[in-house]
């Protein structure tokens, strides 16, 4: 019974941690690709209306 409770507590703790890691990785990759996509456009002058 104690082993079952330890497994349950471990699962309850790890689910939000893993979700936070996955969401952080998605956000981080989005930022990295956003930086890469802006590199090619910096040489062009910005048009202001």
CHARMM-style PDB file with segment names, atoms N, HN, CA, C and O in Angstrom:
ATOM      1  N   UNK     1       0.828  -1.205   0.000  1.00  0.00      PROA
ATOM      2  CA  UNK     1       0.000   0.000   0.000  1.00  0.00      PROA
ATOM      3  C   UNK     1       0.865   1.259   0.000  1.00  0.00      PROA
ATOM      4  O   UNK     1       0.571   2.229  -0.699  1.00  0.00      PROA
ATOM      5  N   UNK     2       1.922   1.230   0.784  1.00  0.00      PROA
ATOM      6  HN  UNK     2       2.161   0.442   1.352  1.00  0.00      PROA
ATOM      7  CA  UNK     2       2.813   2.392   0.830  1.00  0.00      PROA
ATOM      8  C   UNK     2       3.475   2.619  -0.525  1.00  0.00      PROA
ATOM      9  O   UNK     2       3.658   3.759  -0.952  1.00  0.00      PROA
ATOM     10  N   UNK     3       3.829   1.533  -1.193  1.00  0.00      PROA
ATOM     11  HN  UNK     3       3.680   0.606  -0.847  1.00  0.00      PROA
ATOM     12  CA  UNK     3       4.446   1.651  -2.523  1.00  0.00      PROA
ATOM     13  C   UNK     3       3.470   2.285  -3.518  1.00  0.00      PROA
ATOM     14  O   UNK     3       3.871   3.093  -4.356  1.00  0.00      PROA
ATOM     15  N   UNK     4       2.200   1.919  -3.423  1.00  0.00      PROA
ATOM     16  HN  UNK     4       1.874   1.263  -2.743  1.00  0.00      PROA
ATOM     17  CA  UNK     4       1.180   2.490  -4.302  1.00  0.00      PROA
ATOM     18  C   UNK     4       1.026   3.985  -4.047  1.00  0.00      PROA
ATOM     19  O   UNK     4       0.907   4.766  -4.990  1.00  0.00      PROA
ATOM     20  N   UNK     5       1.027   4.386  -2.777  1.00  0.00      PROA
ATOM     21  HN  UNK     5       1.124   3.751  -2.010  1.00  0.00      PROA
ATOM     22  CA  UNK     5       0.914   5.810  -2.448  1.00  0.00      PROA
ATOM     23  C   UNK     5       2.133   6.590  -2.937  1.00  0.00      PROA
ATOM     24  O   UNK     5       2.001   7.711  -3.426  1.00  0.00      PROA
ATOM     25  N   UNK     6       3.308   5.999  -2.805  1.00  0.00      PROA
ATOM     26  HN  UNK     6       3.415   5.088  -2.407  1.00  0.00      PROA
ATOM     27  CA  UNK     6       4.519   6.671  -3.283  1.00  0.00      PROA
ATOM     28  C   UNK     6       4.469   6.853  -4.796  1.00  0.00      PROA
ATOM     29  O   UNK     6       4.871   7.895  -5.314  1.00  0.00      PROA
ATOM     30  N   UNK     7       3.976   5.841  -5.502  1.00  0.00      PROA
ATOM     31  HN  UNK     7       3.650   4.994  -5.081  1.00  0.00      PROA
ATOM     32  CA  UNK     7       3.856   5.953  -6.956  1.00  0.00      PROA
ATOM     33  C   UNK     7       2.842   7.019  -7.340  1.00  0.00      PROA
ATOM     34  O   UNK     7       3.058   7.772  -8.290  1.00  0.00      PROA
ATOM     35  N   UNK     8       1.740   7.088  -6.608  1.00  0.00      PROA
ATOM     36  HN  UNK     8       1.564   6.477  -5.836  1.00  0.00      PROA
ATOM     37  CA  UNK     8       0.711   8.087  -6.886  1.00  0.00      PROA
ATOM     38  C   UNK     8       1.247   9.499  -6.656  1.00  0.00      PROA
ATOM     39  O   UNK     8       1.020  10.390  -7.475  1.00  0.00      PROA
ATOM     40  N   UNK     9       1.949   9.703  -5.559  1.00  0.00      PROA
ATOM     41  HN  UNK     9       2.133   8.979  -4.894  1.00  0.00      PROA
ATOM     42  CA  UNK     9       2.524  11.022  -5.268  1.00  0.00      PROA
ATOM     43  C   UNK     9       3.546  11.398  -6.335  1.00  0.00      PROA
ATOM     44  O   UNK     9       3.593  12.543  -6.783  1.00  0.00      PROA
ATOM     45  N   UNK    10       4.363  10.431  -6.737  1.00  0.00      PROA
ATOM     46  HN  UNK    10       4.325   9.500  -6.373  1.00  0.00      PROA
ATOM     47  CA  UNK    10       5.359  10.694  -7.779  1.00  0.00      PROA
ATOM     48  C   UNK    10       4.680  11.112  -9.079  1.00  0.00      PROA
ATOM     49  O   UNK    10       5.127  12.050  -9.739  1.00  0.00      PROA
ATOM     50  N   UNK    11       3.598  10.420  -9.451  1.00  0.00      PROA
ATOM     51  HN  UNK    11       3.235   9.658  -8.915  1.00  0.00      PROA
ATOM     52  CA  UNK    11       2.881  10.752 -10.685  1.00  0.00      PROA
ATOM     53  C   UNK    11       2.247  12.133 -10.584  1.00  0.00      PROA
ATOM     54  O   UNK    11       2.301  12.909 -11.539  1.00  0.00      PROA
ATOM     55  N   UNK    12       1.647  12.448  -9.440  1.00  0.00      PROA
ATOM     56  HN  UNK    12       1.604  11.818  -8.665  1.00  0.00      PROA
ATOM     57  CA  UNK    12       0.988  13.750  -9.267  1.00  0.00      PROA
ATOM     58  C   UNK    12       2.006  14.887  -9.337  1.00  0.00      PROA
ATOM     59  O   UNK    12       1.694  15.966  -9.839  1.00  0.00      PROA
ATOM     60  N   UNK    13       3.204  14.655  -8.844  1.00  0.00      PROA
ATOM     61  HN  UNK    13       3.458  13.778  -8.437  1.00  0.00      PROA
ATOM     62  CA  UNK    13       4.242  15.691  -8.885  1.00  0.00      PROA
ATOM     63  C   UNK    13       4.836  15.813 -10.286  1.00  0.00      PROA
ATOM     64  O   UNK    13       5.118  16.920 -10.745  1.00  0.00      PROA
ATOM     65  N   UNK    14       5.026  14.690 -10.963  1.00  0.00      PROA
ATOM     66  HN  UNK    14       4.797  13.791 -10.591  1.00  0.00      PROA
ATOM     67  CA  UNK    14       5.729  14.720 -12.244  1.00  0.00      PROA
ATOM     68  C   UNK    14       4.871  15.225 -13.397  1.00  0.00      PROA
ATOM     69  O   UNK    14       5.412  15.783 -14.352  1.00  0.00      PROA
ATOM     70  N   UNK    15       3.547  15.047 -13.342  1.00  0.00      PROA
ATOM     71  HN  UNK    15       3.108  14.593 -12.567  1.00  0.00      PROA
ATOM     72  CA  UNK    15       2.700  15.473 -14.462  1.00  0.00      PROA
ATOM     73  C   UNK    15       2.827  16.978 -14.722  1.00  0.00      PROA
ATOM     74  O   UNK    15       3.084  17.347 -15.868  1.00  0.00      PROA
ATOM     75  N   UNK    16       2.663  17.872 -13.736  1.00  0.00      PROA
ATOM     76  HN  UNK    16       2.454  17.572 -12.805  1.00  0.00      PROA
ATOM     77  CA  UNK    16       2.832  19.295 -14.039  1.00  0.00      PROA
ATOM     78  C   UNK    16       4.264  19.660 -14.417  1.00  0.00      PROA
ATOM     79  O   UNK    16       4.483  20.570 -15.217  1.00  0.00      PROA
ATOM     80  N   UNK    17       5.235  18.956 -13.846  1.00  0.00      PROA
ATOM     81  HN  UNK    17       5.056  18.217 -13.196  1.00  0.00      PROA
ATOM     82  CA  UNK    17       6.630  19.250 -14.180  1.00  0.00      PROA
ATOM     83  C   UNK    17       6.896  18.940 -15.650  1.00  0.00      PROA
ATOM     84  O   UNK    17       7.497  19.744 -16.361  1.00  0.00      PROA
ATOM     85  N   UNK    18       6.448  17.779 -16.097  1.00  0.00      PROA
ATOM     86  HN  UNK    18       5.960  17.125 -15.520  1.00  0.00      PROA
ATOM     87  CA  UNK    18       6.663  17.397 -17.498  1.00  0.00      PROA
ATOM     88  C   UNK    18       5.881  18.319 -18.425  1.00  0.00      PROA
ATOM     89  O   UNK    18       6.378  18.691 -19.488  1.00  0.00      PROA
ATOM     90  N   UNK    19       4.666  18.692 -18.037  1.00  0.00      PROA
ATOM     91  HN  UNK    19       4.263  18.390 -17.173  1.00  0.00      PROA
ATOM     92  CA  UNK    19       3.892  19.622 -18.862  1.00  0.00      PROA
ATOM     93  C   UNK    19       4.601  20.970 -18.972  1.00  0.00      PROA
ATOM     94  O   UNK    19       4.639  21.564 -20.049  1.00  0.00      PROA
ATOM     95  N   UNK    20       5.161  21.453 -17.870  1.00  0.00      PROA
ATOM     96  HN  UNK    20       5.131  20.970 -16.995  1.00  0.00      PROA
ATOM     97  CA  UNK    20       5.876  22.727 -17.898  1.00  0.00      PROA
ATOM     98  C   UNK    20       7.112  22.635 -18.783  1.00  0.00      PROA
ATOM     99  O   UNK    20       7.428  23.580 -19.506  1.00  0.00      PROA
ATOM    100  N   UNK    21       7.813  21.503 -18.732  1.00  0.00      PROA
ATOM    101  HN  UNK    21       7.556  20.736 -18.145  1.00  0.00      PROA
ATOM    102  CA  UNK    21       8.997  21.326 -19.581  1.00  0.00      PROA
ATOM    103  C   UNK    21       8.602  21.324 -21.051  1.00  0.00      PROA
ATOM    104  O   UNK    21       9.268  21.954 -21.873  1.00  0.00      PROA
ATOM    105  N   UNK    22       7.519  20.617 -21.389  1.00  0.00      PROA
ATOM    106  HN  UNK    22       6.979  20.106 -20.722  1.00  0.00      PROA
ATOM    107  CA  UNK    22       7.085  20.553 -22.786  1.00  0.00      PROA
ATOM    108  C   UNK    22       6.646  21.933 -23.276  1.00  0.00      PROA
ATOM    109  O   UNK    22       7.022  22.350 -24.371  1.00  0.00      PROA
ATOM    110  N   UNK    23       5.852  22.642 -22.470  1.00  0.00      PROA
ATOM    111  HN  UNK    23       5.547  22.303 -21.581  1.00  0.00      PROA
ATOM    112  CA  UNK    23       5.411  23.976 -22.882  1.00  0.00      PROA
ATOM    113  C   UNK    23       6.593  24.939 -22.989  1.00  0.00      PROA
ATOM    114  O   UNK    23       6.629  25.772 -23.894  1.00  0.00      PROA
ATOM    115  N   UNK    24       7.548  24.832 -22.083  1.00  0.00      PROA
ATOM    116  HN  UNK    24       7.518  24.155 -21.348  1.00  0.00      PROA
ATOM    117  CA  UNK    24       8.745  25.670 -22.166  1.00  0.00      PROA
ATOM    118  C   UNK    24       9.563  25.370 -23.405  1.00  0.00      PROA
ATOM    119  O   UNK    24      10.112  26.279 -24.026  1.00  0.00      PROA
ATOM    120  N   UNK    25       9.647  24.088 -23.770  1.00  0.00      PROA
ATOM    121  HN  UNK    25       9.201  23.349 -23.265  1.00  0.00      PROA
ATOM    122  CA  UNK    25      10.390  23.721 -24.979  1.00  0.00      PROA
ATOM    123  C   UNK    25       9.695  24.264 -26.222  1.00  0.00      PROA
ATOM    124  O   UNK    25      10.359  24.747 -27.139  1.00  0.00      PROA
ATOM    125  N   UNK    26       8.366  24.191 -26.262  1.00  0.00      PROA
ATOM    126  HN  UNK    26       7.826  23.800 -25.516  1.00  0.00      PROA
ATOM    127  CA  UNK    26       7.627  24.728 -27.409  1.00  0.00      PROA
ATOM    128  C   UNK    26       7.842  26.238 -27.506  1.00  0.00      PROA
ATOM    129  O   UNK    26       8.096  26.758 -28.592  1.00  0.00      PROA
ATOM    130  N   UNK    27       7.741  26.943 -26.380  1.00  0.00      PROA
ATOM    131  HN  UNK    27       7.534  26.520 -25.498  1.00  0.00      PROA
ATOM    132  CA  UNK    27       7.938  28.392 -26.375  1.00  0.00      PROA
ATOM    133  C   UNK    27       9.371  28.743 -26.775  1.00  0.00      PROA
ATOM    134  O   UNK    27       9.597  29.666 -27.557  1.00  0.00      PROA
ATOM    135  N   UNK    28      10.333  28.000 -26.232  1.00  0.00      PROA
ATOM    136  HN  UNK    28      10.150  27.250 -25.596  1.00  0.00      PROA
ATOM    137  CA  UNK    28      11.736  28.264 -26.545  1.00  0.00      PROA
ATOM    138  C   UNK    28      12.048  28.041 -28.014  1.00  0.00      PROA
ATOM    139  O   UNK    28      12.748  28.844 -28.631  1.00  0.00      PROA
ATOM    140  N   UNK    29      11.530  26.947 -28.579  1.00  0.00      PROA
ATOM    141  HN  UNK    29      10.962  26.295 -28.077  1.00  0.00      PROA
ATOM    142  CA  UNK    29      11.756  26.697 -30.003  1.00  0.00      PROA
ATOM    143  C   UNK    29      11.089  27.773 -30.850  1.00  0.00      PROA
ATOM    144  O   UNK    29      11.638  28.181 -31.874  1.00  0.00      PROA
ATOM    145  N   UNK    30       9.921  28.234 -30.441  1.00  0.00      PROA
ATOM    146  HN  UNK    30       9.475  27.903 -29.609  1.00  0.00      PROA
ATOM    147  CA  UNK    30       9.256  29.315 -31.169  1.00  0.00      PROA
ATOM    148  C   UNK    30      10.097  30.580 -31.168  1.00  0.00      PROA
ATOM    149  O   UNK    30      10.214  31.249 -32.194  1.00  0.00      PROA
ATOM    150  N   UNK    31      10.682  30.910 -30.029  1.00  0.00      PROA
ATOM    151  HN  UNK    31      10.587  30.366 -29.195  1.00  0.00      PROA
ATOM    152  CA  UNK    31      11.543  32.092 -29.958  1.00  0.00      PROA
ATOM    153  C   UNK    31      12.783  31.935 -30.832  1.00  0.00      PROA
ATOM    154  O   UNK    31      13.190  32.876 -31.513  1.00  0.00      PROA
ATOM    155  N   UNK    32      13.384  30.742 -30.812  1.00  0.00      PROA
ATOM    156  HN  UNK    32      13.054  29.978 -30.258  1.00  0.00      PROA
ATOM    157  CA  UNK    32      14.589  30.502 -31.617  1.00  0.00      PROA
ATOM    158  C   UNK    32      14.276  30.652 -33.098  1.00  0.00      PROA
ATOM    159  O   UNK    32      15.017  31.316 -33.823  1.00  0.00      PROA
ATOM    160  N   UNK    33      13.183  30.041 -33.556  1.00  0.00      PROA
ATOM    161  HN  UNK    33      12.581  29.502 -32.968  1.00  0.00      PROA
ATOM    162  CA  UNK    33      12.843  30.144 -34.975  1.00  0.00      PROA
ATOM    163  C   UNK    33      12.413  31.556 -35.336  1.00  0.00      PROA
ATOM    164  O   UNK    33      12.616  31.984 -36.472  1.00  0.00      PROA
ATOM    165  N   UNK    34      11.827  32.286 -34.401  1.00  0.00      PROA
ATOM    166  HN  UNK    34      11.663  31.938 -33.478  1.00  0.00      PROA
ATOM    167  CA  UNK    34      11.469  33.676 -34.654  1.00  0.00      PROA
ATOM    168  C   UNK    34      12.729  34.510 -34.866  1.00  0.00      PROA
ATOM    169  O   UNK    34      12.758  35.377 -35.739  1.00  0.00      PROA
ATOM    170  N   UNK    35      13.762  34.257 -34.081  1.00  0.00      PROA
ATOM    171  HN  UNK    35      13.739  33.552 -33.372  1.00  0.00      PROA
ATOM    172  CA  UNK    35      15.028  34.972 -34.260  1.00  0.00      PROA
ATOM    173  C   UNK    35      15.638  34.628 -35.613  1.00  0.00      PROA
ATOM    174  O   UNK    35      16.103  35.510 -36.336  1.00  0.00      PROA
ATOM    175  N   UNK    36      15.633  33.319 -35.956  1.00  0.00      PROA
ATOM    176  HN  UNK    36      15.255  32.603 -35.369  1.00  0.00      PROA
ATOM    177  CA  UNK    36      16.190  32.908 -37.247  1.00  0.00      PROA
ATOM    178  C   UNK    36      15.418  33.525 -38.409  1.00  0.00      PROA
ATOM    179  O   UNK    36      16.025  33.897 -39.413  1.00  0.00      PROA
ATOM    180  N   UNK    37      14.107  33.641 -38.299  1.00  0.00      PROA
ATOM    181  HN  UNK    37      13.614  33.339 -37.483  1.00  0.00      PROA
ATOM    182  CA  UNK    37      13.321  34.183 -39.406  1.00  0.00      PROA
ATOM    183  C   UNK    37      13.542  35.684 -39.553  1.00  0.00      PROA
ATOM    184  O   UNK    37      13.371  36.226 -40.645  1.00  0.00      PROA
ATOM    185  N   UNK    38      13.917  36.361 -38.474  1.00  0.00      PROA
ATOM    186  HN  UNK    38      14.056  35.921 -37.587  1.00  0.00      PROA
ATOM    187  CA  UNK    38      14.168  37.799 -38.561  1.00  0.00      PROA
ATOM    188  C   UNK    38      15.557  38.116 -39.100  1.00  0.00      PROA
ATOM    189  O   UNK    38      15.801  39.250 -39.513  1.00  0.00      PROA
ATOM    190  N   UNK    39      16.473  37.155 -39.111  1.00  0.00      PROA
ATOM    191  HN  UNK    39      16.276  36.233 -38.776  1.00  0.00      PROA
ATOM    192  CA  UNK    39      17.848  37.427 -39.530  1.00  0.00      PROA
ATOM    193  C   UNK    39      17.888  37.833 -40.997  1.00  0.00      PROA
ATOM    194  O   UNK    39      18.609  38.764 -41.357  1.00  0.00      PROA
ATOM    195  N   UNK    40      17.129  37.155 -41.848  1.00  0.00      PROA
ATOM    196  HN  UNK    40      16.543  36.399 -41.555  1.00  0.00      PROA
ATOM    197  CA  UNK    40      17.153  37.454 -43.278  1.00  0.00      PROA
ATOM    198  C   UNK    40      16.468  38.751 -43.638  1.00  0.00      PROA
ATOM    199  O   UNK    40      16.696  39.284 -44.724  1.00  0.00      PROA
ATOM    200  N   UNK    41      15.637  39.272 -42.759  1.00  0.00      PROA
ATOM    201  HN  UNK    41      15.452  38.839 -41.877  1.00  0.00      PROA
ATOM    202  CA  UNK    41      14.862  40.465 -43.082  1.00  0.00      PROA
ATOM    203  C   UNK    41      15.494  41.744 -42.550  1.00  0.00      PROA
ATOM    204  O   UNK    41      14.983  42.831 -42.822  1.00  0.00      PROA
ATOM    205  N   UNK    42      16.578  41.650 -41.809  1.00  0.00      PROA
ATOM    206  HN  UNK    42      16.993  40.767 -41.589  1.00  0.00      PROA
ATOM    207  CA  UNK    42      17.167  42.850 -41.210  1.00  0.00      PROA
ATOM    208  C   UNK    42      17.857  43.737 -42.249  1.00  0.00      PROA
ATOM    209  O   UNK    42      17.961  44.949 -42.060  1.00  0.00      PROA
ATOM    210  N   UNK    43      18.327  43.138 -43.343  1.00  0.00      PROA
ATOM    211  HN  UNK    43      18.243  42.153 -43.497  1.00  0.00      PROA
ATOM    212  CA  UNK    43      19.065  43.925 -44.328  1.00  0.00      PROA
ATOM    213  C   UNK    43      18.142  44.825 -45.147  1.00  0.00      PROA
ATOM    214  O   UNK    43      18.595  45.824 -45.706  1.00  0.00      PROA
ATOM    215  N   UNK    44      16.864  44.487 -45.225  1.00  0.00      PROA
ATOM    216  HN  UNK    44      16.496  43.675 -44.771  1.00  0.00      PROA
ATOM    217  CA  UNK    44      15.926  45.295 -45.986  1.00  0.00      PROA
ATOM    218  C   UNK    44      15.491  46.496 -45.155  1.00  0.00      PROA
ATOM    219  O   UNK    44      15.214  46.349 -43.964  1.00  0.00      PROA
ATOM    220  N   UNK    45      15.427  47.667 -45.752  1.00  0.00      PROA
ATOM    221  HN  UNK    45      15.652  47.786 -46.719  1.00  0.00      PROA
ATOM    222  CA  UNK    45      14.964  48.835 -44.988  1.00  0.00      PROA
ATOM    223  C   UNK    45      13.479  48.703 -44.663  1.00  0.00      PROA
ATOM    224  O   UNK    45      12.692  48.203 -45.467  1.00  0.00      PROA
ATOM    225  N   UNK    46      13.118  49.159 -43.476  1.00  0.00      PROA
ATOM    226  HN  UNK    46      13.758  49.565 -42.823  1.00  0.00      PROA
ATOM    227  CA  UNK    46      11.715  49.090 -43.072  1.00  0.00      PROA
ATOM    228  C   UNK    46      10.958  50.254 -43.697  1.00  0.00      PROA
ATOM    229  O   UNK    46      11.406  51.400 -43.657  1.00  0.00      PROA
ATOM    230  N   UNK    47       9.801  49.938 -44.274  1.00  0.00      PROA
ATOM    231  HN  UNK    47       9.437  49.007 -44.306  1.00  0.00      PROA
ATOM    232  CA  UNK    47       8.964  50.976 -44.873  1.00  0.00      PROA
ATOM    233  C   UNK    47       7.981  51.480 -43.825  1.00  0.00      PROA
ATOM    234  O   UNK    47       7.278  50.694 -43.190  1.00  0.00      PROA
ATOM    235  N   UNK    48       7.939  52.792 -43.651  1.00  0.00      PROA
ATOM    236  HN  UNK    48       8.511  53.430 -44.166  1.00  0.00      PROA
ATOM    237  CA  UNK    48       6.983  53.377 -42.717  1.00  0.00      PROA
ATOM    238  C   UNK    48       5.980  54.196 -43.502  1.00  0.00      PROA
ATOM    239  O   UNK    48       6.348  54.986 -44.372  1.00  0.00      PROA
ATOM    240  N   UNK    49       4.715  54.001 -43.188  1.00  0.00      PROA
ATOM    241  HN  UNK    49       4.416  53.360 -42.481  1.00  0.00      PROA
ATOM    242  CA  UNK    49       3.655  54.728 -43.908  1.00  0.00      PROA
ATOM    243  C   UNK    49       3.415  56.074 -43.263  1.00  0.00      PROA
ATOM    244  OT1 UNK    49       2.563  56.835 -43.722  1.00  0.00      PROA
TER     245      UNK     49
END
